[in-house]
Amino acid sequence: SPDPPSRNSVNAQKLKDERHGPQKVHNYWRVENRTRPNFYPVAAISAQAGQAIGDSGSFGAMRAYSDGFKKRRDEILTDIARGEC
């Protein structure tokens, strides 16, 4: 039986080989192996499902909110120009 320091070294090498073995690709734990991954758009509020703003955290939602903000800004600037504020 090997002495304790060499046993620890052998065990450490076993762990390293299990994680970085030749049969595994780099960052193998990040690879999605399912044929139908579980990534799908989720609505933050159910009433907004199916709308552009319903996709929480998407670029489309950000664009839709930004367009809404621009429209409201233009309305405010128009009101200021008319002297209604």
C-alpha positions in Angstrom: 0.0 0.0 0.0 1.4 3.4 -0.9 2.2 5.9 1.9 -0.3 8.6 2.6 1.3 11.5 0.6 1.5 9.4 -2.5 -2.0 8.1 -2.0 -3.2 11.7 -1.8 -1.3 12.5 -5.0 -2.9 9.5 -6.8 -6.4 10.5 -5.6 -5.8 14.1 -6.7 -4.8 12.9 -10.2 -7.9 10.7 -10.4 -10.1 13.7 -9.6 -8.3 15.8 -12.2 -8.6 13.1 -14.9 -12.3 12.7 -14.1 -12.8 16.5 -14.7 -10.3 17.0 -17.6 -10.2 13.6 -19.1 -9.7 13.1 -22.9 -13.2 11.9 -23.3 -14.7 15.2 -22.1 -14.6 18.5 -24.1 -13.6 21.8 -22.5 -16.4 23.2 -20.3 -18.4 20.0 -20.7 -20.8 21.0 -17.9 -22.0 24.0 -19.9 -23.0 22.0 -22.9 -26.8 21.5 -23.4 -27.2 17.9 -24.2 -31.0 17.8 -24.4 -32.5 17.7 -27.8 -35.2 20.1 -26.7 -33.6 22.6 -24.3 -35.7 24.2 -21.6 -35.0 27.7 -22.8 -38.2 29.5 -23.8 -39.5 33.1 -23.5 -41.3 33.7 -20.2 -43.8 36.5 -19.7 -43.1 38.6 -16.6 -46.8 39.4 -16.3 -49.3 36.9 -17.7 -51.5 39.7 -19.2 -48.5 40.7 -21.4 -48.0 37.1 -22.8 -47.8 37.1 -26.5 -47.0 40.8 -26.8 -43.7 42.4 -27.6 -43.3 43.5 -24.0 -44.2 40.1 -22.6 -40.8 38.6 -23.2 -39.1 39.4 -20.0 -35.4 40.3 -20.5 -35.4 40.2 -24.3 -34.2 42.8 -26.7 -37.6 42.9 -28.3 -39.2 43.9 -25.0 -36.5 46.5 -24.4 -37.2 47.9 -27.9 -41.0 48.0 -27.3 -40.6 49.8 -23.9 -38.1 52.2 -25.5 -40.5 53.0 -28.3 -43.3 53.6 -25.8 -41.0 56.0 -23.8 -40.1 57.8 -27.0 -43.8 58.2 -27.9 -44.6 59.6 -24.5 -41.6 61.9 -24.6 -42.8 63.3 -27.9 -46.3 63.8 -26.5 -44.9 65.7 -23.6 -42.7 67.9 -25.8 -45.7 68.6 -28.1 -47.7 69.7 -25.0 -44.8 71.9 -23.9 -44.5 73.5 -27.4 -48.3 74.2 -27.4 -48.1 75.7 -23.9 -50.5 73.3 -22.4 -48.2 72.4 -19.5 
